[in-house]
Amino acid sequence: MSSHHASSTGDGDARLAASIEMLEHLIGFDTESSKSNLALIAAVEAYLKDCGVDYVKVPNEIGDKAALFLTIGPKVDGGVVLSGHTDVVPVAGQSWTSDPFRLRRENGRLFGRGTCDMKGFDAICLAMIPEFQQASLSRPVHILLSYDEETTCRGPLDTIARFGVDLPRPGAVLVGEPTLMQVADAHKAIVTYRTIVHGHEAHSSKPNLGANAVEAACDLVTELYRFNDQLAAQGDPSGRFDPPASTIEVGVIHGGTARNILAKECAFDWEFRSLPHVPQNLALAHLESYIARVAQPKLRRHAKDAFIETCSEVEVPGLSPEPGSHAETLALKLAHSNRTISVPFATEAGQFQAAGAPTVVCGPGSIDQAHQPDEFIEVAQMEAGIAFMRRLAKELS
């Protein structure tokens, strides 16, 4: 990775070329969430040293992944964090027409895994560093590159915990997930669960000698969908979300050993996507109440050792609208827009907001291309992202 020091006037093409070159480097690293991102991080570190930029590397507990937090401008509070993740979703089982980890440019589009979600944004931020350095910034631009966004959204948490401690506290956070450069101020929260029914095996001709875990699990799944119907009836008072309600979905169910044996165990994986201001534990509380009142007593009629347990796996907080916040006001100004949108997908934005930092989501590309085979970002969207960053540099100077 080389740093291109081009002047900030009349070099739109040079900065675009630098951004695309940077994107080509980033795409070359297979950073599926199950794999390490350290090779990519090392390449970015070398580039930052070349640019003379100070950064902090924040490894995860195991040490096989790391986040990077870098600062351009004065080391003071009140700056703007540009936040992007380095991990991508898997390509296994997808029909790509070219190597997913080699950038391909065709008809004004840049193809490759992560071009849109969200290495395109990362590349623009990194390629803009020379221009940020040339601007006389009175407040800093921070860039945070995280990991594990596609699995847990916990990648930036260790860095966020240091805001106001040994890292500057930002005045606003812009998360660059693909929104076609529109400013999103709201998204749903998501919690994923596994519920396991522990029954008691018996011959199917004598159901009174055991407890059928499959039967109980089916009852619980049915109850979750009954509650889902109630949530749909309550709807979305804000009128901003599609679908216009909190939703429950069961994706996997597995149990039993043979048709003529009462199942000893049955597990199902499910999720709850809640509207902002709806408690994240609402669906779990409903299910646990039903288990205590109905399902577990029934399961234990003939097997006192039978029980049901649920564990949460991933919890991603939602993003609640904060009309007039510094992040919203700034992003709308930079995007030349006067209205915000909501997005149906979860992001890391809620983690920043939960820590007290005003946050919005705004980045190049369309979510419709994310996670797809032949994922792409339009070159025009890269240009729009660069123009946005130039206005940011001017705003902070």
Summary of the structure (lengths in Angstrom):
residues: 397
radius of gyration: 24.0
end to end distance: 27.0
largest distance: 82.7
contacts: 1376
relative contact order: 0.19
helix: 33%
strand: 25%
